[in-house]
Structures are given as C-alpha cells and as structure tokens.
Amino acid sequence: MRDHTKLLAELSEEYRRYAPKSAALHERARAHIVDGMSHARRAVTPFPPRLVRAKGAWVEDEDGHRILDFWQGHYANILGHNADVIVSAVVQALEGSRGLQTGFEDRVHVEAAEILCRQTGAERVRFTTSGALATMYSILLARAYTGRDLVLKVGGGWHGAQPWGLKGVSFNSRSRYDHMETDGFPDIIDRDTIVSRFNDPQHLRDTFAKHGDRIACFILEPFVGAGGFIPATREYLREARALTEHYGSVLIFDEVISGFRFRAGDLGALYGVRPDLAAFGKIVGGGMPVAAVAGRADILNLAGAEGGNRVRFTGGTYSAHPASMVAAKVVMEYLVANEASIYPRLADLGEKTRRAMEQAFAEEGILARTTGDPRGAFGGSSLGMLHFPYDETLELTSPDDVYDPQKCDVALRDRVIQTALLLEDVHVVHGLGAVSTAHTEAEVEFLREACRRVARRIRRYL
Ligand SMILES: Cc1ncc(COP(=O)(O)O)c(C=O)c1O
C-alpha cells in the first residue's frame, strides 16, 4: 500500500492558498456544525469549496472559481444543476402560493404518483423524503408481510443511514463486510442483517439454502452505486428473483441511484426482472427531497387502511411536499418526453468521460481503470468511478474489488485525486461521478486536460 501523506499535505497546503474564503468559512462552520458539514460524502481534504451558485455542469465557489462538477447533487441532477425546466416550475408554484408545506393533499401529488407507477410498473407508491427512509420502510413492509426477521443485503451496498442499511457498507480487511457501521443500535439489528457477496450467484444460493425460510427480504441495487458503480450481471439478478420467489422472500431493488438514470423508469425493466418493492430517490425528486417506495399493492397496502395499517409508513411532515412534488412531476415528465434522445446521448458522453480519464493517466504511465460501464448487462451509462488497481488483470465486478486497499489504491482515488482535481477546477467524488444533460464534449476535454496535469504532478509520488 502506498503512503500519500506527503502528497496530500502538499496539495492541501496549496488548496488552502487557492481557496482562502472557503477555508475561512470552513473554520467558521466547524464552530457549530459537526465537522463543518452535514453529510460525510461532502467532505474534501482539507475542506470543501463553499458554493455561491450552481448551473448546468458548473458550480461557482466563494473564491470565484468556476468548477466543473461531476457530483451533481449526489447524482440527483441528471439535467444539470438548477435546470431551467425544474426551477421555473418550482418558482411558479411558490409564486402561486402552492409551494411550501400546507398539510393538505393536491393534484400534483397524484400526477407524480401516476407517472412513477406507469414508468416502473408499480401498482402502488408512497412518497417520503429520503432514500434512507424509503429503503427502511421497504424493509419494514417486507418483514411485516413475511412475518420473518432476516434482512439480506450485499456487502458494499449503501441504502442510506437506517438500521439495516448500516451493516456491511465499508470494506475492512479483517471482517470484510460482516460488521455494523455505527454504534447505537441494539445487537439484534446486527444479528438479523446478513451480508452476501455481490454478483456471486453461488454465494446467494448457499445463503438461501442455509437461511431461506427466515429471510424476509433481499435488498440490493441492480447497479451498485457508492459501492463501486458496478452493474449486476443478468445471471445474478435473475437468480436473486428466482431464489426470493422460491423461498417466499420479498425482493427489494434499491433504485435510489439507478431509477431514471438509465431510462425513464426503473433499471429492473432493462434486466427484465421485476422486484416486489423498489425504493426511488435522487433523480425522481429533481433536486428536491423526494423519495418513494413503489411496488406490489398487497405489500404496500400494509401501510394503509386496506392492509390494516400494520406498518407505520405514514408520517413525515414534509412527505409529498408541494414544491417537491412539482419538481418530481416535472423532471419525470421531461425524462419520459425526451427519453429517446437523452439516454443514448448520456451513455455516449459517459463512455467518453470514462475513456478520457483512463487515457490521461495511461499517458503518464499510471494504471487507471473506470467502472460504470454496464458491461453488456444493459445499454450505456452516464456514471463513472475511477480506480487505481495494483494489477492490470484485476476484474472489477464486486465492491471489495474496488475498496480492498490491497487490490486498488483507494486513498489515491478518494482523497488525492479529488483535491488535485479541485486545484484544476474539477470536482469529482470517488474519482469521477455522473454526467448530466448539461455536460458536453467540451467538458470531457476540460476534464481530460485536468487529469493530464494531475497525472504529471502525482506520477513521481507513486
Ligand atoms: C443506492 C442508495 N440508496 C439509498 C440512499 C440513501 O438516500 P438518501 O441519502 O436520500 O437518504 C442512497 C444515497 O446515496 C443511495 O445511493
């Protein structure tokens, strides 16, 4: 394993000089906000740029830098930052006195639900405000529906900060993924959550053979997000469907990243696999706090009168918030109307972006590989993650491939490259991120040049 302490210290020092206003605001923030921010993924070494505006593919910070952004609101902004079509609808709603929370129901909520159900094949939907809540409620529904305890997930899968989601997220060489990520929960959560290896159908078969009659649900992302931007193989997803059906477990797809990312609807459809429940978030909210659980009526109805109100998926002061529903409806409508042009273009640009990064590092003799390509499982992809494997023959098919520090230089990807690229006015997360409809080939070339300079700079440290 390489030690990047000296390089990171040099970059941090330079960044402090480069962004003094963000530096000062970070110090101020730390006086009241834990670590100076409210989401760990927004952390940057030595501090994040503080924004004053964001439009399209670019953001602008307090120090006057225009930064090319591939984070795009935690991958929510598929139309780029503050897209006109969404902003104007939300402004209109606010100006028309129908934007802030009222505590009543309205027409837009109905229309957004209709689009989501139609595009995902779901019979029922209920909205909430975060992906974590959507996955948590999905699991509650599954446990109530089956009357079973065990929750099966994949190592490296991130389902948000909720009890069952907080096991087996980060790789650790001792326990791999068999550990809780947080203190504070009762031991029973640890015991009831079992972790299997992504894209390993045999391991899945073995796990079901051992615990199948106790497994309430299997929750997974058909395209692993934070765990490495790795697509499920068709064989694996079909096996997941067959096994859950055979053992009477609920299959939950976490489509918080993948929903409306690859087509105007769920990704499951591109695999020809329909889950029992699916969690949505990010893109479907158009940049507003919207998430949803969608799927089979007989399961979702457990949260309502028809199902005896057995699952308290009922609260949420800001659930189906009026302006949020306007954004959700508008973004989904827009993606549906422009599906045929948007997704092929995004896929093409995603491919060019991944190749540009790999090539820029290769030119300086640095082995870099990207994930994000669907590897034949379905069409193209607008997502990308950059990795620095120690062995060029390494196959990147599971989260531990890209998070095991013995296999890939994880710190180089997650910390060094991020700070080095910020000094070139580019913002990436896990080495890259997502392209939006606001990105063009000019942005890809800007990134390529930035990576070339970074590669030249860091080469002598590796
Ligand atoms: C796949 C997946 N599921 C769930 C979540 C949690 O969503 P939220 O951050 O809105 O709670 C995330 C967030 O990144 C995610 O990527």
The ligand as an SDF file (V2000), in Angstrom:
LIG
                    3D

 16 16  0  0  0  0  0  0  0  0999 V2000
  -28.4700    3.3760   -3.5170 C   0  0  0  0  0  0  0  0  0  0  0  0
  -28.8250    4.3440   -2.4380 C   0  0  0  0  0  0  0  0  0  0  0  0
  -29.8280    4.0500   -1.6100 N   0  0  0  0  0  0  0  0  0  0  0  0
  -30.2040    4.8830   -0.6300 C   0  0  0  0  0  0  0  0  0  0  0  0
  -29.5550    6.0810   -0.4420 C   0  0  0  0  0  0  0  0  0  0  0  0
  -29.9800    6.9870    0.6550 C   0  0  0  0  0  0  0  0  0  0  0  0
  -30.6070    8.0980    0.1270 O   0  0  0  0  0  0  0  0  0  0  0  0
  -30.6830    9.4410    0.9820 P   0  0  0  0  0  0  0  0  0  0  0  0
  -29.2860    9.9860    1.0310 O   0  0  0  0  0  0  0  0  0  0  0  0
  -31.6170   10.2920    0.2030 O   0  0  0  0  0  0  0  0  0  0  0  0
  -31.1920    9.0740    2.3240 O   0  0  0  0  0  0  0  0  0  0  0  0
  -28.5060    6.4390   -1.2810 C   0  0  0  0  0  0  0  0  0  0  0  0
  -27.8060    7.7100   -1.0930 C   0  0  0  0  0  0  0  0  0  0  0  0
  -26.7640    7.9800   -1.5890 O   0  0  0  0  0  0  0  0  0  0  0  0
  -28.1090    5.5440   -2.3120 C   0  0  0  0  0  0  0  0  0  0  0  0
  -27.1050    5.8270   -3.1200 O   0  0  0  0  0  0  0  0  0  0  0  0
  1  2  1  0
  2  3  1  0
  2 15  2  0
  3  4  2  0
  4  5  1  0
  5  6  1  0
  5 12  2  0
  6  7  1  0
  7  8  1  0
  8  9  2  0
  8 10  1  0
  8 11  1  0
 12 13  1  0
 12 15  1  0
 13 14  2  0
 15 16  1  0
M  END
$$$$
